[in-house]
């Protein structure tokens, strides 16, 4: 016979030798209540993570739509990749501890804004600002916070555009406003951030100060290259022959015939 994990067999009067259950279970009501609350908390926590996961899908879809729109209007895709993640339970607990808060669903939703995260990687710096503005203007998006680490990079050279947005997620019985952290950066910025992240979590790296200094220099060089690439693209766009009204109409008709998703 398999026992209930929340009611150990010895607490319920199980006699291993006679292999039978006594009629009256010996249950400590205080322990029962504690375990009942634990089960309820686990269920609520799983539902909370599900809500954040759905919020990620909502925001990711918005970026997919913007990418498709830019492709039709400007004949290029500003987004090269989109990645998402849910903060691990350990990271959530650590962050709540640093804030002096108990591990509850309410504390997570009210005090943490980076449980759900999306990273959008673009080709050019001006695409970052274009996408950020387009997202912020949508009727169902509320911008909670913005930090421009491109114009104001961190001391170590980190560059990216950060947004905390709230998006409504519709469920069968309710609508919940969920916070999502959005990071928008160029390919070069993303490459630099990946290397810096690897260094940060390697505790025994020889000449670490020298490496940190080299990374800071690299960040400045990457920023300069990003700007140069923008200028090159603008020069190419200016040198292209402007299409006639007839060519624009024919191009629009051709786009109509393209299957969605191609």
Secondary structure, DSSP 8 states (H G I E B T S, - for coil): ----TTS-GGGGT-BTTTTB--SS----HHHHHHHHHHHHHHHHHHHHHHHHHHHHHHHHHHHHHHHHHHHHHHSS-SEEEEEEEE--HHHHHHHHHHTT--S-HHHHHHH-S-SEEEEEEESSHHHHHHHHHHHHTSTTEEEEEEEETTTS--TT----EEEEEEEEEE-SS-EEEEEEEEEEEEHHHHHHHHHHHHHHT-S--TTHHHHHHHHHHHHHHHHHHHHHHHHHHHHHHHHS----HHHHHHHHHHHHHS-TT-
